[in-house]
Amino acid sequence: MLLAAQELPMYYALADKMAATEVSTYLQRANSYCLGYIGGYPPLLAWDPDQRNLKVVVAMAFEILAEGQQGQTNATNGNITIAAPSQEFQRSDRSNKPLGTVDKMLDPYRAAYEQSNSSSIDKGFMFLGG
């Protein structure tokens, strides 16, 4: 697990107000999503030795996943509202891929994971381990 439930309130304060079952569900989903995108547990990086940045990314994924199930972002003020607008069509400032920002933030961890699980030969070719 990249981010534990005890650590979540440090990175996402609103988690204290959520039911424990919801926190558990969405935190497991966020951790699973991040691990799946990376490909496994990433190695420690020099610029993130305590993995705080990675925990921020998981907390961000948690927020997006929980928001998608519980409410919607108000385009005017950015607040998460309980109910969606009553219109059939709504405009959204978010792209079609709400976790796209999380993916970009996970790219260095993915590259480090792939680098740590690959081998090269003398000619400079690199083979990814599987």
C-alpha positions in Angstrom: 0.0 0.0 0.0 1.4 3.4 -1.0 -0.7 5.4 1.4 -2.2 4.1 4.6 -5.5 5.1 6.1 -3.8 6.6 9.1 -1.7 8.9 6.8 -4.6 10.0 4.6 -5.8 13.0 6.8 -2.3 14.5 6.5 -2.7 14.7 2.7 -6.5 15.1 2.4 -8.0 16.7 5.5 -11.6 16.1 4.4 -11.1 12.4 4.8 -11.7 12.8 8.5 -15.3 13.7 7.8 -15.9 10.6 5.6 -17.2 7.3 6.9 -14.5 4.8 7.6 -16.0 2.3 5.0 -15.9 4.9 2.3 -12.3 5.9 3.2 -11.3 2.3 3.0 -13.0 1.7 -0.3 -11.7 4.8 -2.1 -8.2 4.5 -0.6 -7.9 0.9 -1.8 -9.0 2.0 -5.3 -6.6 4.9 -5.3 -3.7 2.8 -4.2 -4.6 0.1 -6.7 -4.9 2.6 -9.5 -1.5 4.1 -8.8 0.2 0.7 -8.4 -1.4 -0.5 -11.6 -0.3 2.6 -13.5 3.3 2.3 -12.2 3.4 -1.4 -12.7 4.4 -2.3 -9.1 6.0 -0.8 -6.1 8.5 1.9 -7.3 12.0 2.1 -6.0 13.0 5.0 -3.7 14.0 8.0 -5.6 16.7 10.5 -4.6 14.3 13.5 -4.9 11.5 11.7 -3.0 13.2 9.5 -0.4 10.3 9.4 2.0 7.8 9.1 -0.8 5.8 12.1 0.4 5.2 13.2 -3.2 3.9 9.8 -4.1 1.5 9.9 -1.2 0.2 13.3 -2.3 -0.5 11.8 -5.7 -2.4 8.8 -4.2 -4.4 11.3 -2.0 -5.2 13.2 -5.2 -6.4 10.0 -6.9 -8.4 9.3 -3.7 -10.1 12.7 -3.9 -10.9 12.3 -7.6 -12.3 8.8 -7.2 -14.4 9.7 -4.1 -15.7 12.8 -5.8 -16.8 10.9 -8.8 -19.0 8.7 -6.6 -20.2 11.3 -4.1 -20.7 14.6 -5.9 -19.4 16.9 -8.6 -17.1 19.8 -8.8 -18.9 23.2 -9.1 -17.4 24.9 -12.2 -17.9 28.3 -10.6 -16.2 28.0 -7.2 -14.5 24.6 -7.4 -16.4 23.1 -4.4 -17.6 19.6 -4.4 -21.4 19.6 -4.4 -23.6 16.8 -3.2 -25.9 16.6 -6.2 -25.3 17.0 -9.9 -27.1 19.7 -11.9 -30.6 18.7 -13.1 -29.8 19.4 -16.7 -29.2 16.6 -19.2 -26.0 18.2 -20.5 -23.4 19.9 -18.4 -20.1 21.5 -19.3 -17.0 20.4 -17.4 -13.6 22.1 -17.3 -12.1 18.7 -16.7 -11.0 16.6 -19.6 -12.6 13.3 -20.4 -9.9 11.6 -18.3 -10.1 13.1 -14.8 -7.1 11.0 -13.6 -4.9 12.4 -16.4 -3.1 14.7 -14.0 -2.5 11.8 -11.6 -1.0 9.8 -14.5 1.4 12.6 -15.4 2.5 12.8 -11.8 3.1 9.1 -11.7 5.2 9.0 -14.8 8.6 9.4 -13.0 7.7 6.6 -10.7 6.7 4.4 -13.6 9.9 5.2 -15.4 12.0 4.4 -12.3 10.1 1.1 -11.8 10.7 0.1 -15.4 14.4 1.1 -15.2 14.9 -0.9 -12.0 13.3 -4.0 -13.6 15.2 -3.9 -16.9 18.6 -5.2 -17.9 20.9 -4.1 -20.7 23.6 -5.8 -22.7 26.9 -4.4 -24.0 25.5 -3.1 -27.3 23.2 -0.7 -25.5 19.9 -2.6 -26.0 17.6 -2.7 -23.0 15.2 -5.6 -22.3 12.3 -5.0 -20.0 11.7 -7.7 -17.4 8.4 -9.3 -17.3 
